[in-house]
Amino acid sequence: MAKGIDDVVNGFDPAQAYLGTDYEITSNTYRMLVTLDPEDGTRYISDLAESWEVAEDGLTITFILRDDVVFESGNPVTAEDVRWSIWRLMKMGQYPATDYALLGWSAETIDEIVEAVDERTFVIHMPEVRAPGTVLNTLASPRGCVVDKLTALEHEVDGDMGNAWLRTHSAGSGSYKLTEWLAGDRIILDANPNAEVQPNVPRLLIRNVADPATQLLLLEQDDIDIARDLGSDQLPSVREQDDLVEVSALTTAQMNIVMNQDHEILSNPLVIQAIKWAVDCEAIANNITPGIWDVWQASFLPSNVKGAVPSTFYKDSDRARQLLEEAGYPDGFSITLDHFAAWPWANIAQAIQSDMAEIGIDVQLVSADQGQVITKYRAREHELALVYWATNLYDPDYNARTWCINIDDSEDSELKTQAWRNHFIDDDMAARADAAGKELDEEVRAEMYHQLQIDFMERAPVSWLLQMRDIAVHRAETPGLHLGGLAYLNRFAGITKS
């Protein structure tokens, strides 16, 4: 398999991994208590838990684990492994801990929240009411990966709870185990001999090939079996070849321009509005990413999440120029835009640069590998950045909280949300996002999110542009890759090769 894997920065410890390729690898090497129904992303089905029960008051969730699952080491999966995996993630305090922090959990209180009652009974004691879907969806994401406690601690160095070892190895119960990761070059997965679902292909090599044209050439030459990043320029050729097969799924990945409000100019709401009216998303989708990235100039929910509200923005240069004049910048200004170096990001960045020039904004492009751009963005060192956001959860609470809530804008904040990354503080929207996540009446909750999305479009320092369709092309003799719409729902075990 060939794909760009430059997004892997820290390896594959579930308590540290946070990007698309990370999620694919961890979800094929680990399992969770529950998972999302492949046919209905709003429904939860059993994985390691055979059953669960939510208390009437919503404050306690009790899981009963299956008794027939073991880790790749041969150790049985127990409630203590579940408890320790979540406890460890919170104590490490890396970015994945943010998802649990959004539920009101913290490293200081985690001992009171997670409990292993016996080998098969795991209980969550919620510190405050949350709609059950928000908790279950978090547990079904890579944040819920259950790690073999005994194996991890066997490789502990200087109290790191096995972190250094888990970056390049796995200790899970998924179909595969991680054998090798060579940064910027390859990932090797081997069949987990103790997996319940055995993969059809005993060894899977994922090669780092960033260039789509090179991926197609390798595919046509039978040097690879699956290409994951073909672009709009390559797909017409693919569709003319009988020995190549295309599979796809609409993802939750949304491309956006984020604006750091620590920058004086970008703290002006009229400037933010001007940028949102400046970009021609239709032209980008039609000319650069046809069939892959489609226009979705919306709010913080992707189009395939229930209740998503479409945007009213489109390219209107006259309106954008008028807004800049009202903001006090009739002659425009100069600003930098960080973007990924690979296709289509560089191409889209150039299109944005051209659109911005029409309204007087001089955009200086700063190109780098994806990991470098993301690291800079996480450190809040950007001005403008062209990035993407792929929600981990289909429940709207997750996106609403991370984009609307920033309760502590300091560098030491425990809740480093997307709003925090852009120094965006809106107390009104933060309070409403929090209230919606605690509302148990689904109809009331849906209306709260509807109005919140409308206000977010008007006020937030982010311009949503496009939504991605995940497309993979495989040779006819190598079917079976499952694309689930979310990176952690992509499955490798079904791949076969004749």
MARTORVEX-225792 format. One record per residue: y, x, z of N, C-alpha, C in turn. Coordinates in steps of 0.05 Angstrom, whole numbers, plus 5000, padded with zeros to 4 digits. Layout:
YXZYXZYXZ;...
//
This chain:
497650175000500050005000502550185000;504450104984507050254983509250074992;510950185009513350045018515250245031;517750175033519650345047519250315077;518750545090518250535119520350695134;522650745122524750895135525950735158;525350475160526350325183524950385209;522750525208521350605232522850845245;523850805269525451005282523951135306;522950955323521751055348518751025349;517450935328514550905328513850615336;511450585348510250315350509450235378;510850335398510450235425511749955425;510249745431511349475431513849435449;514049605469516349575487518849715476;518549835452520749985440521249915411;519149825397519349775368521049525364;522649525342524449295338525149225310;523949355290524649285262522249195246;522649115221520648985204517949125203;517949375195515449525193514149555220;515749595241514749605268513149355274;514349125268513148875274510448835259;510448915233507948885218505749045230;506349285239504249455250503349355277;505149295295504449205321502948935320;503648755302502248495301499548515288;498948735275496248775264494548955282;495749065303494249235321494149115350;495848925355495848785381495548485377;495048345400494948055400496747955422;497447695420499247575440497747345454;498947235474497746995487497546765468;499646705454499746495434500846595408;500546455387501646525362502646275348;504146315326505146085311503145995291;503045735288501245615268502145695240;500445825224501245915197502245685180;501445435185502245205169504645065180;505445125205507644985218508845175239;511045305232512245515249513445405275;513545145278514545035303512344965323;509845015315507444945331506145195341;505245195366503945425378500945385381;499445585374496545565376495545805393;493045785402491845985419491446245405;491846465420491046725411489246845433;490446985452488947085475488546875497;490446685497490146465517488646235504;486746125519485245895509486645635515;488445645535490045405541492445485558;494445305559496745345576497945075584;499345075606500544825616503344875627;505244715619507944735628508344525650;509344615673509944425695512044225687;512043995701513943785694516843875696;517344045716520144135719520844365701;518944455684519544665664519744945676;519244975702519645235714517145405717;514845295711512345445713510645395688;509645615677507745595655505245745663;502945615662500345735670498545765645;497646015641495846075619493046145629;491046045615488346115621487346285597;486546535603485746725581482846675573;482346745549479546755539478046975554;475446955555473947155570472147325551;472747315525470947445505472447645487;474847725496476447915479476648185493;476348395478476648665489478548825472;479649035484481449225470479849415453;481249565437479949765420478349975437;479250005462477850195480475250075491;474849815488472549685500473249555526;475549605537476349475562476949175557;476149005576476648715573479648655575;480648455560483348365563483548185587;485248255606485548105631488448005635;488747825654491447735661493147955671;491948155684493548385693494648545670;493248565648494248695624496748545613;496548275613498748115604501248155622;500748135648502948175667504248445665;502548655663503548925662505048975636;504148865614505448905588508348805589;508748565600511448455601513048605622;511848665645513148815666514149085656;512349225642512949485631515249475611;515149275593517349235573520049205587;520049045608522648995622523549245637;521649385649522349625665523249855646;522149875622523050075603525950025594;526649765592529449695586530349765558;528549785539529349845511530249575498;530949595472532049355459530249115461;527549135458525848895460526248735486;527148865507527548725532529748515530;531448545510533648355506532548065502;530348035488529247775483528547625509;527447775528526847655554529347625571;531247805568533747775582535147525574;534847435549536047195539534846945554;532446985566531246765581532046785610;533746975617534647005645532947195661;531147345647529447535661530847805663;530147965683531348235685529248425697;529848685695528048885707527848855737;530048755749530148725778528548485788;528348285771526948035780524247995767;523448175750520948125734518448105752;518448235776516248215794515847925804;517947775806517847505815517147305793;517347395768517147215745514247215734;512947445732510247465720508247515741;505947365740503947385761501147365748;499347555756496547535749495147425773;494347165772493047035795490247135799;488747155776486147275776485647385748;483247465742482747605716483547435692;483347165695483846995671486246825674;487646825696489946645700492546805702;494346745684496946875683499146655686;501046705704503146505709505846615705;507646465692510446535690512046345708;513646465726515446305743518246345733;519246145718521846165706524046165726;526046345724528246345743530146115738;530145985715531745755709530345605686;531045355683529845185662530545285635;528545295617528845345589527045155574;527945065550526244905533523645065529;521344945533518745095531518445255506;519445145484519145285458520445565458;522545595473523945855473522146065486;520645985507518946175521516446235505;515146025495512746065479513246225454;515546175441516146315416516646615422;517846675445518146955452515547095457;513646955470511047065476509347085450;510046925430508546945404509647155386;511947275394513147485378512047755386;512947975374512048245382512648305412;514548155423515248205452512848125469;511047965458508747875474506248035469;506448265455504048425450502748505477;500148465479498748535504497548815501;498448995518497549275517495349325538;493449495530491249575548492449755570;492849645594494049795616492650055623;489950035625488450275633488750505613;488550435587488850645566491650755566;493650585567496450685567496950875590;496050805614496550975637494951235637;492651225622491151475619492751685603;494651595588496351775571499251785582;499651715607502351725618503152015623;505652075616506752345620509452305635;509752435658512252425673513252135677;511451955683512251685690513151515666;512451595641513351445618511651195611;509651135628507850905624506550915597;506051155587504651185561506351165537;509051165540510851115518510551325495;510551575502510351785481507851755465;505651695478503051665464502951415448;504051195458503950935444505850925420;507551115417509251125393507551185368;505451335372503751415349500851335352;500251175372497551065376497850775384;495650625384495650355393493650325416;494050115432492250045454492049745455;491249625432491249345430488449225423;488548975415486048835409486148705381;488048805364488248695337486148795319;486248715294484148785274484249085268;486549205270486749495264487649645288;487249905287488450095307490050295292;492250385305494050585293492850865295;492350995273491151255273493251475269;495251425251497251625246499851505237;501951615246504651555235506051825231;506651885206508252125199510852015189;512952055205515551935199516451995171;517351785156518351825129516251885108;513651875116511551945097509351735096;507951675118505751495117504951385144;503551165143502251035166499350985159;497551055177494651005172493550825194;492350605185490950425203487950435198;486450445219483550425216482550175230;480250075221479049835233478549875263;479349685279478749685307475849595310;474049765319471149695320470549465339;472349405358471949195377473448945371;474748935348476448705341474748455337;475848225345474447975340474447915310;476747965297477047925268476948195255;474648265243474448525230475748525203;477348735196478648745170476548805148;477148715124475348765102475649055092;478049165094478449445086478549615111;476649805115476449955140478850145145;480150245124482450415127484650325109;487050305120489450225104491450445106;492250545083494350755081496850625070;499050645086501650545078503350785071;504150815046505751045037508650965036;510351155044513251105043514151155014;514750945000515850964973518250774973;520650874974522950704976523850594950;523350734928524450654902522650444889;523650204883522049994871520750074844;522250214827521150304801518750484805;518950664824516650844830514250684840;514750484857512650314866511150174843;512650074824511449934801509850134785;510850374780509450574765506750644778;506850684804504350744819502350514817;503450274818501650034817500350014789;501950064769500850044741498850264736;499250494749497350714745494950704763;494750484779492550454797492550664819;494850774825495050974847495550834874;496450584873496550424897495450154890;494849994911493649724907495749504911;497749564928499649354935502449484936;504449354923507249434924508749224939;510349314959511649124976514649084971;515849264955518849254953519749244924;518349114907519249104879521748934877;523549014860526148874857526148694833;528448574829528848394807528448524780;528948784778528548924753525648964746;523948974766521049024761519448764758;520248554770518548314771518048194743;519948184724519348084698517048224684;516848494688514648644677512048574690;512148534716509748464731508548204721;510248014715509347744707508147744679;508347964665507147974639504448124639;503548214662501148374664498948214679;496748164666494647994677493248134701;493348394703491948524725493748564750;496148444749497948454773498448174782;498448134808498747864820500947864840;502747664838505047644856504547444878;505147504903505047314925507747324939;508547104951511147094964511246894987;513346925003513846745025516846765032;518146535037520846535045521046645074;522646855078522946975104525246855119;525646955143528046885159530247095157;529747295140531647525137534247425123;536447475136539047395125540847645123;541847695099543647915096546447835104;547848015118550547945127552348185129;554948125129556948325135557748285164;557348475181558148455209560748615213;562448515230565148615233565648685263;566248935268566549035295569348965305;569548785325572148685334573548885353;572249115358573649325372575749455354;575449415327577449505308579749305307;582149395310584449215314584649015291;584349105266584648915244582448695245;580048775252577848585251577848405276;579648445294579848265317581648025309;582748025285584547815276582847595262;582747355273581047145261581647075232;584147115224584947055196583747265177;583547515186582247725170579347665167;578047575188575247505187574747275166;576547075167576346855148576746965119;578647135116579247245089576747385077;575447545093573047685084570847485076;570547275091568547075085569046925059;571646905051572246765026572346965003;572047215008572447414986569947474970;567647454981565147554968563847344950;563147424926561847254907558847274910;557747114928554847124933553247024909;554246824895552846724872552446944851;554447104846554247314827552247524836;552347594862550447794872547547694869;547047444876544347334874543347314845;545147244828544447204799544047464785;545747664792545747914776544348144789;544048144815542748374829540048304841;539848064853537348004868536147734859;536047664833534947404826532047374834;531447154848528747094856527847234881;529547404893528847554917530747484940;533247534936535247454956536847224944;536646994956538146754947540546694965;542446554953544946494968544346324993;545146415016545046255040547446335057;549846235050552246305064552546095087;551046135107550845935128551846035154;550645935175551346025202549046195212;548346175238546446365249543546285245;542946055232540245975228539546005198;537146125192536246135164535445855154;535245825128534845565116532145435124;530145605131527545495137527145445167;529245445182529145365210530345085213;528944915226529744635229532544615240;534244455227536944415236539044605225;538244785207540144975196542344835180;544844915184547144795172548144975149;548344885124549345045103552345085106;553345305093556145375096557845245075;560445245080562345145060563845375046;563045625052564345855040563445905011;565246004995564646094968566846284960;566646414937568846604930571346454922;573546524937576146404931578146624938;578746794918580447024922583346944930;584346734918587046644924587246564953;585246424963585246334990585046575009;583346765001582947005018585547175019;586947204997589447354997591547215014;591646945013593546795030592946835059;590446845067589646885094590447165104;590147365086591047635094594047645098;595447505081598347505084599147375111;597847155117598447015143597647195166;595647365162594747545184596547775188;598447815169600348035171599548285154;597748235135596848455118597148385088;599648335079600048255052599248465031;599248715040598448935022595649025027;594148875043591348945049591149175069;588849305070588349525088585849665079;585249895092582850045085580850025108;578350005101576149965121573650095110;571750175128569250285119567050075120;565050095102562749925102560250095102;558750085124556150225125554050055111;552250185096550150035082547650215078;545350085074542950235068543150355040;541950595037542150735011540350614990;538150474998536150374979537150124964;535750064942536249804928535349584946;536749344946539049284931541649334946;541449454970543749474987546049624975;545449854962547650004950549049854928;547449704912548549544890550349314901;549349184922550848964934553349074948;553149304960555549424973557749474952;556949564929558849614908560149354898;558549144897559648884889561648784910;560948814935562748734957565348904955;565049154950567449334948569249224926;568149144903569749044881571048774889;569548594902570748344910572948374930;572648564948574648614969577148734956;576848904936579049024922580848814910;579648594901581248374888583248244908;582648264934584448144953586148354968;585848604959587448824971586148984992;583548944998582149095018580749335005;581449575013580249815003577749885020;575449835009572949885024571750155016;571450325037570150585033567250555040;565450605021562550575026561450815040;559750765060558350975075555350915073;553951075057551151025051549351205068;547151085078545251245095542551105095;540451235105537851115108538150875127;536250685124536450445140536450505170;534750675179534650735207537250845218;538651015202541151125210543350915212;543350735193545350515193544850335218;542350265223541750085245542450225272;541850485274542450625298545550635303;547050675282549950675284550950395292;549850195280550649915286549949855315;547649935325546849875352548750015372;549750245363551650395381554550295378;554950095362557649965358559650165347;558650345328560450545317561250475288;560550235279561250145252564050015252;565149975228567349795224566349545211;565749565185564049355172561349475168;559249315168556549405162555149185146;553749265125552149085110549249125119;548348935135545648955147544148685143;542048655157540648395156539648325184;539248075187538147965213535847785206;533547855217531147685213530247585241;530747335246530147235272527147265278;526547325303523747335312522547065318;524346865321523446605330524446385313;522846175310523645935296525245745313;525145785340526745615357529645705355;531545525352534345605348535645745372;534445715396535545845420535946145416;534046265404534146555401536546655385;536946535362539246615346541946535359;541946295370544446205383545246395405;543346475422544046655444544946925435;543447045416544147315409546747335393;547447125378549947145362552347025377;551846855397554146715410554746825438;552846945451553147015480553647315483;555847385496556447665504557847645531;556247645552557347605579558347865591;557648085580558548345590558948535566;561348595559561948755535561949055541;561249125565561249415572558949565559;559149825558556949985547554449965564;554649895589552349875607551149595608;552049425591551049145591548049145589;546748965604543848925602543148745579;545148585569544648395548546048475523;544848665508546148775485545448615460;546648375459546148185437547548265412;547148115391548648155366551648115370;552347925387555147885394556248135407;554748245425555548495439556048725419;554248745400554448965381557048955365;558248715363560648685347563148625365;562748665391564948615411566048335408;564248145402565047865398564747715424;566947605434566947455459568147185454;566646975458567546695456566246535479;567746505500566646375524565646095519;567145955502566445675496563645665482;563345815461560845805446558545925463;559146125480557046235497556046025516;557845875528556945665547555345455533;556145375509554745165495552045265485;551845515477549245625469547345625492;548345705516546645705540545745425547;547545235545546844965553544744845534;544944905508543044795489540244905494;540145155502537445275508536145165532;537645025549536544905573536144605570;537044495548536844205544533944125536;532743935551530043855546529843625526;531943475522531943255503532343375475;530343355458530443485432532643375414;533243115415535343005398538043105406;538543105432541143205443541343495436;539243645440539243935435539843985405;538743835387539143875358542143835351;543343635363546243585357547943805369;547243915392548744135403548644385385;546344445374546144665356547644615330;547644365321548944305296551944365298;553244275319556144325322556744615328;554844745342555245025348555245195323;553545125304553445275279556045245263;557145005263559644955248561845125260;562045125286564245285299563745585296;561245665296560645955292561546045265;561045885244561945955217564946015216;566445865231569345885230570346125246;569046185268570146375288568846645290;566346665283564846915289565347135269;565247385277565747615259563247695244;562147505230559747565213559847385189;559447495166559447345141556547345130;555247115131552547095121552647075090;550847215077550947225048548447105034;546147225041543747165026541347145045;539147005035536646995050534447095032;532647245044530547385028527947245026;526747265002524047184997522347444997;520247455013518547685015516547674992;516547874975514847874951513148124952;510548094948508748314946507248274920;506548504907504948494882502548664887;500148554881497648704885496048704859;494448904857492548914834490548684837;489648574815487948334816485448374833;484448624834482048684849482548734878;485048704887485748754916487348524928;486148284929487648054941487348054971;488647854984488147795012490447855031;492647985021494948025039496147755045;496547705071497847455079500747505087;502547375073505447385080506147135096;507247175120507646945138510546855141;512446985126515246915129516647075150;515347135172516347315192514647565190;515847805194514348055191511948065209;512147945233509847965251507747755246;508147585226506147395217504647495192;505547725181504147845158501447965168;499347915154496647995163495248165141;494048385150492648565132489648525132;488548395152485548395155484148255131;485548075118484247935095484248085069;485548315068485648465043482848565036;482148525011479548615001479948794976;478048964970478149124946475449134933;475349044908472749034894472549274875;
//
